[in-house]
């Protein structure tokens, strides 16, 4: 399996860095779909699993390579599980457009804080969910599906500069700080994505 080329069905550089760091021990040459000229798939699924499969299959079909897709998001109890599968495009639903990922993240975080205004700290419970799918080829009938959950609370304001997405607002009780204040190795060891990737690493198919 040394130097196996795998396409990551995402253009998110934050995800690419995290997945590359965790999967490097497998001898995987992880390539962003953006580097291969693959556009984002339309995420029409109603669950994290469905969207991950859609993205992975799209990347496989276009590149002919095995593909890994991650679909993840944050579920906030006070918002009945929102933004959930729409986490990455939470603010975009209002019709706004953004120039880059940093602007999207800032707008999503601002909207989340707006929606939670006045909610007591004890009621701001939330969790990150992550589903990672590995397809050996586009017609793979037995995709490998791994899942991780990370529980925490939503802060009243952003803290820290590490990570991406909702990390500055996600308080981690076990470490008494925001996710964006954790160093990458610590985050990878305990996060939703880290848990899902550890499952993936343990179950990595010998055919690749």
N, C-alpha and C positions, 0 to 999 in steps of 0.2 A: 504494500500500500504506500510505499515511499513516493513522495512527490506526486500524489494523485491530484489531478486538476479538478476542482469543484467550483461551480459558479454559485456565488451568493446572490440570491434573488432579492437584492435590495441595493439602492444607491446610497444608503445611509452610512456615512463614514464612521459614525460612532459605533454602529453595530459591526461594521467590518473590523474595526480595531479590536473590539471585545471578542468576537468570534475567532479572529486570527490568533489572538493571544492564547485562548483556551484550547484551540484545536491544533496548535503548532506541534504538539508532542506526537500527533498522529501522522506527521509527514504530509499534511494536506497543503496543497498550493491553492489557497482560497482567493478567488478572483471576483471582484465586484461585477455585477451584470452591466453596470455603466461603462466599465472598461472594455466590455465586449459589444457595446452598442445596443444593448437590450433595454427597451423602455419598460417602465413599470406596468405590471398587469393591472387590469381593472379589478378591484377587490369587491366582488359582488356577493361574497359569502356572508352568512349571518352569525358565524362563530369564528373563533381564532383558528380552529382546525381547518375549516373550509377555506379561509383566506390564505393560510400557509400553503395548502395543497395547490390552490390556484396559482400562486406566485411561483412555487417550485416547478410546476408543470410547464408554465409559460417559459421559464428560463431554460428548461431542458429542451423544449421543442425548438427553440431558436438557436441554441448553442450546440446541441448534441452532447453536452456534458452532463454528468450528475449534478444535482442542484440541492442546495440547502436553502430553505426559506424559514424565516422567523416571523411570526405574527404575535405581537404583544401589545399590551395596553394596561391601563390602570382602571380599576373598578372602585368607585367611591360609594360607600353605603348610603350616605345622606342624599346621594343623587340617584338612588335605585340602580347602582351599578354603572352609571355613566362615568366617563365617556366610553369605556369598554373597547370594542373593536374599532371605534371611531376616534381613539385617542390621538393618533397622529394628525388627524384632520378636524379636530374638535372646533377650533376657531374658524377654519375655512368654511364650515357649514353656514356661517353668517354672511358668506359671499365675499369676504376679503381675499386679497391676493398678497403673496409674500415673495420677496426676492431670493431668500435662501433659508436653509434649515434653521439657522439661529433665530430668524424672525418668526418662523413658524412656532418654534419652541416657546419663545417669549410670549407670543399671542395665546397659545394654548394654556400656558401657566397663568396668564392674566385672567383668562376667561374662567379657569377653574377657581381661582381665588374669588372672582366676582360671584360665581354661583354658590360659593360656600360662605359668603359674607353673613355674619351673625350666627353661624353654626358653632356650637360649643366645642371646645377641644376634644372632649371625650366622645363626641359624635362624629368626629372627622376620620373615622376608621376607613382604611382603604387597603388595597392589595394590588401589586403588579402581577399580571399573568403573562406567561410566555409559552407558546407552542412552537417547537422546531420540527420541521419535516425534512427528511432526506429522501430524495428520489434518485434511484440509480439511472433511470431513463424516463422519458415522458410517459411511457405505457406501463411503468412499474406497478404491478397489482398489489404489492405489499410494501407500501411506504413505511419508513420508520418514523414514528410520531412520539415525541418526547415533550413533557410538560413540567413547568415549575411555577410555584406560587411564592410570593414574598409579601408578608403582612406588615403594615405600618400605619402611619397617620399622616394627614395632610397639614402642613404648617400654615401659619398665617402670613408668612413672607418667605421669599427665597433665601437659601443659605448655601454657600459653597459654589465652586466653579468646576468641579470634576463631573464626569459623566455627561449626560445629555437628556433631552426630553423633560420629564417631570422630576428628575433627580433632585433639583434644588428645593422642591416642595415636599419630598417624601421623607418623613421622619422614621428612622430605624430604631425601634425601642432597644434592641439588643446592644446597640452601639451608642445610644443616646445622642444621635446627631442625624443630620440630613444625609441622604445617599450621596449628594454631591460633595460631601466633606470626607467621604471614604477614599482611601487610595485604591487604585484599580485592582490590585491583587485581593484585597479584602472584599471589595464589592463582588468580584467574580466568584469568590468562594461561597457567598451567601445569597446572591441575587436570584431572582426568578430565572433569568437567562443562564446564570451559572449553574443552577440546578438542572435545567433542561439540557444544557450542553454536557454536564457530567453524565446524565443518562445516555446521551448520544455517544459519548466517548466509550462508555462501558458496553454499549450495544453495537458499536461500529461494525458494519458487515465485512466479513473477510474477503468478499468478492471485489472490494475496492482497494 
